[in-house]
Amino acid sequence: MNKKRFSVTFVLDVEEDGNILSTVENHHVDDMCDLVRNTFHDIDDVTLDNLNVRERT
């Protein structure tokens, strides 16, 4: 089976008063990681590897 790999980098702005981020600020990077992983979870023929999330100031 042939595969193609893609590396994707993007900046995601999140409203702080929304319900995406947990109440614990130290977990916000993990919250974003979970959000992206869950987005691709049910798409067939796609595996998300090596996801890196960094909080920007």
HTML snippet that shows the backbone in 3Dmol.js (N, CA, C, O; Angstrom):
<script src="https://3Dmol.org/build/3Dmol-min.js"></script>
<div id="view" style="width:600px;height:400px;position:relative"></div>
<script>
const pdb = `
ATOM      1  N   MET A   1       0.844  -1.179   0.000  1.00  0.00           N
ATOM      2  CA  MET A   1       0.000   0.000   0.000  1.00  0.00           C
ATOM      3  C   MET A   1       0.885   1.236   0.000  1.00  0.00           C
ATOM      4  O   MET A   1       1.811   1.338   0.805  1.00  0.00           O
ATOM      5  N   ASN A   2       0.613   2.160  -0.882  1.00  0.00           N
ATOM      6  CA  ASN A   2       1.355   3.421  -0.944  1.00  0.00           C
ATOM      7  C   ASN A   2       0.746   4.425   0.017  1.00  0.00           C
ATOM      8  O   ASN A   2      -0.470   4.474   0.198  1.00  0.00           O
ATOM      9  N   LYS A   3       1.610   5.229   0.632  1.00  0.00           N
ATOM     10  CA  LYS A   3       1.154   6.270   1.553  1.00  0.00           C
ATOM     11  C   LYS A   3       1.774   7.596   1.162  1.00  0.00           C
ATOM     12  O   LYS A   3       2.865   7.644   0.593  1.00  0.00           O
ATOM     13  N   LYS A   4       1.087   8.640   1.463  1.00  0.00           N
ATOM     14  CA  LYS A   4       1.623   9.991   1.349  1.00  0.00           C
ATOM     15  C   LYS A   4       1.580  10.606   2.727  1.00  0.00           C
ATOM     16  O   LYS A   4       0.618  10.403   3.468  1.00  0.00           O
ATOM     17  N   ARG A   5       2.602  11.351   3.080  1.00  0.00           N
ATOM     18  CA  ARG A   5       2.644  12.002   4.399  1.00  0.00           C
ATOM     19  C   ARG A   5       2.586  13.509   4.218  1.00  0.00           C
ATOM     20  O   ARG A   5       3.135  14.070   3.269  1.00  0.00           O
ATOM     21  N   PHE A   6       1.910  14.137   5.149  1.00  0.00           N
ATOM     22  CA  PHE A   6       1.780  15.582   5.128  1.00  0.00           C
ATOM     23  C   PHE A   6       2.139  16.127   6.502  1.00  0.00           C
ATOM     24  O   PHE A   6       1.755  15.561   7.525  1.00  0.00           O
ATOM     25  N   SER A   7       2.864  17.210   6.516  1.00  0.00           N
ATOM     26  CA  SER A   7       3.152  17.921   7.753  1.00  0.00           C
ATOM     27  C   SER A   7       2.369  19.218   7.715  1.00  0.00           C
ATOM     28  O   SER A   7       2.479  19.990   6.762  1.00  0.00           O
ATOM     29  N   VAL A   8       1.580  19.458   8.747  1.00  0.00           N
ATOM     30  CA  VAL A   8       0.704  20.621   8.765  1.00  0.00           C
ATOM     31  C   VAL A   8       1.006  21.458  10.001  1.00  0.00           C
ATOM     32  O   VAL A   8       1.062  20.944  11.118  1.00  0.00           O
ATOM     33  N   THR A   9       1.199  22.742   9.784  1.00  0.00           N
ATOM     34  CA  THR A   9       1.393  23.683  10.876  1.00  0.00           C
ATOM     35  C   THR A   9       0.376  24.803  10.708  1.00  0.00           C
ATOM     36  O   THR A   9       0.184  25.315   9.606  1.00  0.00           O
ATOM     37  N   PHE A  10      -0.270  25.179  11.799  1.00  0.00           N
ATOM     38  CA  PHE A  10      -1.213  26.285  11.720  1.00  0.00           C
ATOM     39  C   PHE A  10      -1.314  26.964  13.073  1.00  0.00           C
ATOM     40  O   PHE A  10      -0.902  26.416  14.095  1.00  0.00           O
ATOM     41  N   VAL A  11      -1.867  28.161  13.061  1.00  0.00           N
ATOM     42  CA  VAL A  11      -2.114  28.914  14.286  1.00  0.00           C
ATOM     43  C   VAL A  11      -3.620  28.938  14.492  1.00  0.00           C
ATOM     44  O   VAL A  11      -4.378  29.262  13.577  1.00  0.00           O
ATOM     45  N   LEU A  12      -4.043  28.596  15.692  1.00  0.00           N
ATOM     46  CA  LEU A  12      -5.465  28.522  16.013  1.00  0.00           C
ATOM     47  C   LEU A  12      -5.770  29.529  17.106  1.00  0.00           C
ATOM     48  O   LEU A  12      -5.246  29.414  18.214  1.00  0.00           O
ATOM     49  N   ASP A  13      -6.610  30.517  16.814  1.00  0.00           N
ATOM     50  CA  ASP A  13      -7.049  31.492  17.817  1.00  0.00           C
ATOM     51  C   ASP A  13      -8.301  30.947  18.502  1.00  0.00           C
ATOM     52  O   ASP A  13      -9.248  30.529  17.836  1.00  0.00           O
ATOM     53  N   VAL A  14      -8.300  30.954  19.818  1.00  0.00           N
ATOM     54  CA  VAL A  14      -9.412  30.396  20.595  1.00  0.00           C
ATOM     55  C   VAL A  14      -9.938  31.467  21.544  1.00  0.00           C
ATOM     56  O   VAL A  14      -9.170  32.110  22.260  1.00  0.00           O
ATOM     57  N   GLU A  15     -11.246  31.649  21.539  1.00  0.00           N
ATOM     58  CA  GLU A  15     -11.864  32.578  22.469  1.00  0.00           C
ATOM     59  C   GLU A  15     -11.727  32.022  23.883  1.00  0.00           C
ATOM     60  O   GLU A  15     -12.121  30.886  24.148  1.00  0.00           O
ATOM     61  N   GLU A  16     -11.175  32.812  24.781  1.00  0.00           N
ATOM     62  CA  GLU A  16     -10.939  32.339  26.146  1.00  0.00           C
ATOM     63  C   GLU A  16     -12.227  32.051  26.908  1.00  0.00           C
ATOM     64  O   GLU A  16     -12.240  31.193  27.791  1.00  0.00           O
ATOM     65  N   ASP A  17     -13.300  32.746  26.585  1.00  0.00           N
ATOM     66  CA  ASP A  17     -14.545  32.528  27.321  1.00  0.00           C
ATOM     67  C   ASP A  17     -15.389  31.392  26.728  1.00  0.00           C
ATOM     68  O   ASP A  17     -16.498  31.132  27.197  1.00  0.00           O
ATOM     69  N   GLY A  18     -14.869  30.725  25.708  1.00  0.00           N
ATOM     70  CA  GLY A  18     -15.567  29.571  25.135  1.00  0.00           C
ATOM     71  C   GLY A  18     -15.370  28.349  26.001  1.00  0.00           C
ATOM     72  O   GLY A  18     -14.747  28.427  27.060  1.00  0.00           O
ATOM     73  N   ASN A  19     -15.900  27.212  25.557  1.00  0.00           N
ATOM     74  CA  ASN A  19     -15.806  25.994  26.363  1.00  0.00           C
ATOM     75  C   ASN A  19     -14.770  25.012  25.822  1.00  0.00           C
ATOM     76  O   ASN A  19     -14.763  23.850  26.227  1.00  0.00           O
ATOM     77  N   ILE A  20     -13.904  25.449  24.924  1.00  0.00           N
ATOM     78  CA  ILE A  20     -12.879  24.564  24.358  1.00  0.00           C
ATOM     79  C   ILE A  20     -11.749  24.353  25.356  1.00  0.00           C
ATOM     80  O   ILE A  20     -11.231  23.243  25.479  1.00  0.00           O
ATOM     81  N   LEU A  21     -11.362  25.404  26.066  1.00  0.00           N
ATOM     82  CA  LEU A  21     -10.240  25.332  26.998  1.00  0.00           C
ATOM     83  C   LEU A  21     -10.719  24.938  28.392  1.00  0.00           C
ATOM     84  O   LEU A  21     -11.776  25.374  28.847  1.00  0.00           O
ATOM     85  N   SER A  22      -9.922  24.105  29.061  1.00  0.00           N
ATOM     86  CA  SER A  22     -10.263  23.714  30.424  1.00  0.00           C
ATOM     87  C   SER A  22     -10.027  24.886  31.373  1.00  0.00           C
ATOM     88  O   SER A  22      -9.434  25.895  30.992  1.00  0.00           O
ATOM     89  N   THR A  23     -10.484  24.746  32.583  1.00  0.00           N
ATOM     90  CA  THR A  23     -10.304  25.809  33.566  1.00  0.00           C
ATOM     91  C   THR A  23      -8.877  25.856  34.106  1.00  0.00           C
ATOM     92  O   THR A  23      -8.484  26.844  34.726  1.00  0.00           O
ATOM     93  N   VAL A  24      -8.105  24.809  33.879  1.00  0.00           N
ATOM     94  CA  VAL A  24      -6.712  24.759  34.335  1.00  0.00           C
ATOM     95  C   VAL A  24      -5.815  25.220  33.193  1.00  0.00           C
ATOM     96  O   VAL A  24      -5.689  24.529  32.182  1.00  0.00           O
ATOM     97  N   GLU A  25      -5.198  26.375  33.349  1.00  0.00           N
ATOM     98  CA  GLU A  25      -4.412  26.974  32.271  1.00  0.00           C
ATOM     99  C   GLU A  25      -3.251  26.099  31.819  1.00  0.00           C
ATOM    100  O   GLU A  25      -2.883  26.125  30.644  1.00  0.00           O
ATOM    101  N   ASN A  26      -2.668  25.328  32.728  1.00  0.00           N
ATOM    102  CA  ASN A  26      -1.546  24.460  32.365  1.00  0.00           C
ATOM    103  C   ASN A  26      -1.957  23.335  31.407  1.00  0.00           C
ATOM    104  O   ASN A  26      -1.094  22.681  30.822  1.00  0.00           O
ATOM    105  N   HIS A  27      -3.249  23.109  31.243  1.00  0.00           N
ATOM    106  CA  HIS A  27      -3.750  22.029  30.387  1.00  0.00           C
ATOM    107  C   HIS A  27      -4.186  22.533  29.012  1.00  0.00           C
ATOM    108  O   HIS A  27      -4.658  21.736  28.201  1.00  0.00           O
ATOM    109  N   HIS A  28      -4.045  23.811  28.728  1.00  0.00           N
ATOM    110  CA  HIS A  28      -4.555  24.363  27.478  1.00  0.00           C
ATOM    111  C   HIS A  28      -3.890  23.758  26.249  1.00  0.00           C
ATOM    112  O   HIS A  28      -4.561  23.526  25.243  1.00  0.00           O
ATOM    113  N   VAL A  29      -2.583  23.495  26.307  1.00  0.00           N
ATOM    114  CA  VAL A  29      -1.911  22.866  25.165  1.00  0.00           C
ATOM    115  C   VAL A  29      -2.490  21.468  24.934  1.00  0.00           C
ATOM    116  O   VAL A  29      -2.730  21.076  23.792  1.00  0.00           O
ATOM    117  N   ASP A  30      -2.711  20.726  26.004  1.00  0.00           N
ATOM    118  CA  ASP A  30      -3.325  19.399  25.881  1.00  0.00           C
ATOM    119  C   ASP A  30      -4.747  19.498  25.329  1.00  0.00           C
ATOM    120  O   ASP A  30      -5.174  18.642  24.554  1.00  0.00           O
ATOM    121  N   ASP A  31      -5.472  20.531  25.722  1.00  0.00           N
ATOM    122  CA  ASP A  31      -6.824  20.745  25.194  1.00  0.00           C
ATOM    123  C   ASP A  31      -6.792  20.912  23.680  1.00  0.00           C
ATOM    124  O   ASP A  31      -7.629  20.352  22.972  1.00  0.00           O
ATOM    125  N   MET A  32      -5.831  21.677  23.188  1.00  0.00           N
ATOM    126  CA  MET A  32      -5.719  21.905  21.747  1.00  0.00           C
ATOM    127  C   MET A  32      -5.299  20.621  21.030  1.00  0.00           C
ATOM    128  O   MET A  32      -5.787  20.326  19.939  1.00  0.00           O
ATOM    129  N   CYS A  33      -4.406  19.874  21.637  1.00  0.00           N
ATOM    130  CA  CYS A  33      -3.976  18.588  21.087  1.00  0.00           C
ATOM    131  C   CYS A  33      -5.186  17.661  20.939  1.00  0.00           C
ATOM    132  O   CYS A  33      -5.375  17.044  19.890  1.00  0.00           O
ATOM    133  N   ASP A  34      -5.988  17.569  21.971  1.00  0.00           N
ATOM    134  CA  ASP A  34      -7.182  16.728  21.950  1.00  0.00           C
ATOM    135  C   ASP A  34      -8.159  17.192  20.877  1.00  0.00           C
ATOM    136  O   ASP A  34      -8.753  16.373  20.176  1.00  0.00           O
ATOM    137  N   LEU A  35      -8.322  18.491  20.752  1.00  0.00           N
ATOM    138  CA  LEU A  35      -9.240  19.041  19.756  1.00  0.00           C
ATOM    139  C   LEU A  35      -8.843  18.611  18.348  1.00  0.00           C
ATOM    140  O   LEU A  35      -9.689  18.170  17.571  1.00  0.00           O
ATOM    141  N   VAL A  36      -7.563  18.736  18.020  1.00  0.00           N
ATOM    142  CA  VAL A  36      -7.092  18.370  16.677  1.00  0.00           C
ATOM    143  C   VAL A  36      -7.190  16.858  16.468  1.00  0.00           C
ATOM    144  O   VAL A  36      -7.655  16.407  15.422  1.00  0.00           O
ATOM    145  N   ARG A  37      -6.761  16.085  17.447  1.00  0.00           N
ATOM    146  CA  ARG A  37      -6.846  14.621  17.321  1.00  0.00           C
ATOM    147  C   ARG A  37      -8.298  14.168  17.130  1.00  0.00           C
ATOM    148  O   ARG A  37      -8.573  13.304  16.297  1.00  0.00           O
ATOM    149  N   ASN A  38      -9.213  14.741  17.887  1.00  0.00           N
ATOM    150  CA  ASN A  38     -10.623  14.362  17.776  1.00  0.00           C
ATOM    151  C   ASN A  38     -11.213  14.758  16.431  1.00  0.00           C
ATOM    152  O   ASN A  38     -12.121  14.094  15.931  1.00  0.00           O
ATOM    153  N   THR A  39     -10.711  15.824  15.849  1.00  0.00           N
ATOM    154  CA  THR A  39     -11.193  16.264  14.540  1.00  0.00           C
ATOM    155  C   THR A  39     -10.924  15.205  13.478  1.00  0.00           C
ATOM    156  O   THR A  39     -11.760  14.972  12.605  1.00  0.00           O
ATOM    157  N   PHE A  40      -9.759  14.565  13.549  1.00  0.00           N
ATOM    158  CA  PHE A  40      -9.377  13.570  12.550  1.00  0.00           C
ATOM    159  C   PHE A  40      -9.728  12.139  12.941  1.00  0.00           C
ATOM    160  O   PHE A  40      -9.511  11.218  12.153  1.00  0.00           O
ATOM    161  N   HIS A  41     -10.258  11.939  14.123  1.00  0.00           N
ATOM    162  CA  HIS A  41     -10.482  10.599  14.669  1.00  0.00           C
ATOM    163  C   HIS A  41     -11.318   9.700  13.758  1.00  0.00           C
ATOM    164  O   HIS A  41     -10.950   8.546  13.541  1.00  0.00           O
ATOM    165  N   ASP A  42     -12.403  10.187  13.235  1.00  0.00           N
ATOM    166  CA  ASP A  42     -13.342   9.347  12.479  1.00  0.00           C
ATOM    167  C   ASP A  42     -13.145   9.407  10.971  1.00  0.00           C
ATOM    168  O   ASP A  42     -13.980   8.892  10.227  1.00  0.00           O
ATOM    169  N   ILE A  43     -12.076  10.014  10.508  1.00  0.00           N
ATOM    170  CA  ILE A  43     -11.821  10.062   9.067  1.00  0.00           C
ATOM    171  C   ILE A  43     -11.073   8.794   8.671  1.00  0.00           C
ATOM    172  O   ILE A  43      -9.993   8.516   9.193  1.00  0.00           O
ATOM    173  N   ASP A  44     -11.647   8.029   7.749  1.00  0.00           N
ATOM    174  CA  ASP A  44     -11.019   6.785   7.299  1.00  0.00           C
ATOM    175  C   ASP A  44      -9.738   7.077   6.520  1.00  0.00           C
ATOM    176  O   ASP A  44      -9.623   8.104   5.851  1.00  0.00           O
ATOM    177  N   ASP A  45      -8.798   6.175   6.618  1.00  0.00           N
ATOM    178  CA  ASP A  45      -7.549   6.213   5.858  1.00  0.00           C
ATOM    179  C   ASP A  45      -6.621   7.355   6.252  1.00  0.00           C
ATOM    180  O   ASP A  45      -5.735   7.725   5.482  1.00  0.00           O
ATOM    181  N   VAL A  46      -6.814   7.917   7.445  1.00  0.00           N
ATOM    182  CA  VAL A  46      -5.934   8.979   7.936  1.00  0.00           C
ATOM    183  C   VAL A  46      -5.472   8.605   9.334  1.00  0.00           C
ATOM    184  O   VAL A  46      -6.283   8.247  10.189  1.00  0.00           O
ATOM    185  N   THR A  47      -4.166   8.688   9.564  1.00  0.00           N
ATOM    186  CA  THR A  47      -3.595   8.477  10.890  1.00  0.00           C
ATOM    187  C   THR A  47      -2.804   9.716  11.256  1.00  0.00           C
ATOM    188  O   THR A  47      -1.956  10.162  10.484  1.00  0.00           O
ATOM    189  N   LEU A  48      -3.068  10.268  12.405  1.00  0.00           N
ATOM    190  CA  LEU A  48      -2.380  11.472  12.858  1.00  0.00           C
ATOM    191  C   LEU A  48      -1.217  11.068  13.753  1.00  0.00           C
ATOM    192  O   LEU A  48      -1.418  10.527  14.840  1.00  0.00           O
ATOM    193  N   ASP A  49       0.006  11.334  13.287  1.00  0.00           N
ATOM    194  CA  ASP A  49       1.213  11.004  14.036  1.00  0.00           C
ATOM    195  C   ASP A  49       1.983  12.269  14.354  1.00  0.00           C
ATOM    196  O   ASP A  49       1.933  13.246  13.608  1.00  0.00           O
ATOM    197  N   ASN A  50       2.688  12.242  15.459  1.00  0.00           N
ATOM    198  CA  ASN A  50       3.643  13.294  15.794  1.00  0.00           C
ATOM    199  C   ASN A  50       3.006  14.680  15.797  1.00  0.00           C
ATOM    200  O   ASN A  50       3.501  15.601  15.149  1.00  0.00           O
ATOM    201  N   LEU A  51       1.917  14.818  16.525  1.00  0.00           N
ATOM    202  CA  LEU A  51       1.248  16.107  16.651  1.00  0.00           C
ATOM    203  C   LEU A  51       1.937  16.924  17.731  1.00  0.00           C
ATOM    204  O   LEU A  51       2.038  16.488  18.879  1.00  0.00           O
ATOM    205  N   ASN A  52       2.405  18.090  17.369  1.00  0.00           N
ATOM    206  CA  ASN A  52       3.060  18.993  18.310  1.00  0.00           C
ATOM    207  C   ASN A  52       2.247  20.271  18.431  1.00  0.00           C
ATOM    208  O   ASN A  52       1.914  20.902  17.428  1.00  0.00           O
ATOM    209  N   VAL A  53       1.929  20.647  19.655  1.00  0.00           N
ATOM    210  CA  VAL A  53       1.184  21.859  19.912  1.00  0.00           C
ATOM    211  C   VAL A  53       2.014  22.735  20.822  1.00  0.00           C
ATOM    212  O   VAL A  53       2.515  22.280  21.851  1.00  0.00           O
ATOM    213  N   ARG A  54       2.160  23.987  20.445  1.00  0.00           N
ATOM    214  CA  ARG A  54       2.914  24.931  21.247  1.00  0.00           C
ATOM    215  C   ARG A  54       2.058  26.169  21.456  1.00  0.00           C
ATOM    216  O   ARG A  54       1.467  26.694  20.513  1.00  0.00           O
ATOM    217  N   GLU A  55       1.996  26.627  22.693  1.00  0.00           N
ATOM    218  CA  GLU A  55       1.240  27.845  22.990  1.00  0.00           C
ATOM    219  C   GLU A  55       2.072  29.049  22.607  1.00  0.00           C
ATOM    220  O   GLU A  55       3.243  29.146  22.971  1.00  0.00           O
ATOM    221  N   ARG A  56       1.479  29.951  21.885  1.00  0.00           N
ATOM    222  CA  ARG A  56       2.158  31.167  21.448  1.00  0.00           C
ATOM    223  C   ARG A  56       1.667  32.351  22.263  1.00  0.00           C
ATOM    224  O   ARG A  56       0.508  32.403  22.674  1.00  0.00           O
ATOM    225  N   THR A  57       2.550  33.286  22.487  1.00  0.00           N
ATOM    226  CA  THR A  57       2.143  34.480  23.223  1.00  0.00           C
ATOM    227  C   THR A  57       2.084  35.679  22.319  1.00  0.00           C
ATOM    228  O   THR A  57       1.758  36.777  22.770  1.00  0.00           O
TER     229      THR A  57
END
`;
const viewer = $3Dmol.createViewer("view");
viewer.addModel(pdb, "pdb");
viewer.setStyle({}, {cartoon: {color: "spectrum"}});
viewer.zoomTo();
viewer.render();
</script>
